[in-house]
């Protein structure tokens, strides 16, 4: 199950399985609430992710736009996997902090 956990003004977005439009709506709403409540950093963890679609990538882009590139991290992306290729396609590869 994908989820957003906020601790100490940091939101950890753990993506589990398929990050699809239906999941991205929930994640986006939770992130908007966290940001309104003073969240200063957002980390997207893709260690357990298998797939990402365009609406979900837009949630990440929207987060970068609202928080700034220095305050958002993308971690644990499987190198050369489907998700990595999606990030390349959307020119987000340089914002991946760590690969697995």
C-alpha positions in Angstrom: 0.0 0.0 0.0 1.4 3.4 -1.0 1.3 6.0 1.8 2.5 9.4 3.0 4.0 9.6 6.4 4.9 13.0 7.8 7.4 13.4 10.7 9.4 16.4 11.7 8.2 18.5 8.7 9.3 15.8 6.2 6.9 13.7 4.2 8.0 10.2 3.1 6.0 9.0 0.2 6.4 5.2 0.0 5.2 3.8 -3.4 4.2 0.2 -3.2 3.4 -1.7 -6.4 1.6 0.3 -9.1 1.6 4.1 -8.8 -1.5 4.8 -10.9 -3.9 7.6 -11.3 -6.2 6.3 -8.6 -3.3 6.1 -6.1 -1.9 9.5 -7.3 -5.1 11.3 -6.4 -4.8 10.1 -2.8 -1.1 10.8 -2.6 -1.6 14.3 -4.1 -4.3 15.2 -1.5 -2.1 13.9 1.4 0.9 15.9 0.1 -1.2 19.1 -0.3 -2.3 18.7 3.3 1.2 18.1 4.5 2.6 21.1 2.6 -0.2 23.4 3.9 0.7 22.2 7.4 4.3 23.2 7.1 6.0 20.2 5.5 9.4 21.4 4.2 10.8 18.3 2.5 9.3 15.5 0.5 10.9 12.1 -0.3 9.5 9.7 -2.8 10.7 6.1 -2.1 10.3 3.8 -5.1 12.0 0.7 -3.5 8.7 -1.3 -3.7 7.3 0.3 -6.9 6.7 -1.7 -10.0 5.0 0.9 -12.3 4.3 4.6 -12.6 1.8 6.3 -15.0 1.6 9.8 -16.4 -0.8 11.2 -13.8 1.5 10.0 -11.0 4.5 11.6 -12.6 2.5 14.8 -12.7 2.1 14.6 -8.9 5.9 14.4 -8.6 6.3 17.4 -11.0 3.7 19.4 -9.1 5.5 18.7 -5.9 8.8 19.9 -7.4 7.0 23.0 -8.6 5.5 23.8 -5.2 8.4 22.8 -3.0 11.4 23.6 -5.2 13.9 21.1 -6.5 16.2 21.3 -3.4 13.3 20.1 -1.1 12.2 17.0 -3.0 14.1 13.7 -3.4 13.4 10.6 -5.4 15.1 7.5 -3.9 15.5 3.8 -4.5 14.7 3.7 -8.2 15.6 0.4 -9.9 18.3 1.3 -12.4 17.2 0.7 -16.0 13.7 -0.5 -14.9 10.4 0.8 -16.2 10.2 3.6 -13.6 13.7 4.8 -14.3 12.8 4.9 -18.0 9.7 6.9 -17.2 11.8 9.4 -15.3 14.2 9.6 -18.3 11.3 10.3 -20.6 10.0 13.1 -18.4 13.6 14.5 -18.0 13.6 13.8 -14.2 16.5 11.4 -14.1 18.9 14.0 -12.7 16.6 14.4 -9.7 16.9 10.7 -8.6 19.0 10.7 -5.5 19.7 7.0 -5.2 19.3 3.8 -7.3 18.9 0.2 -6.3 
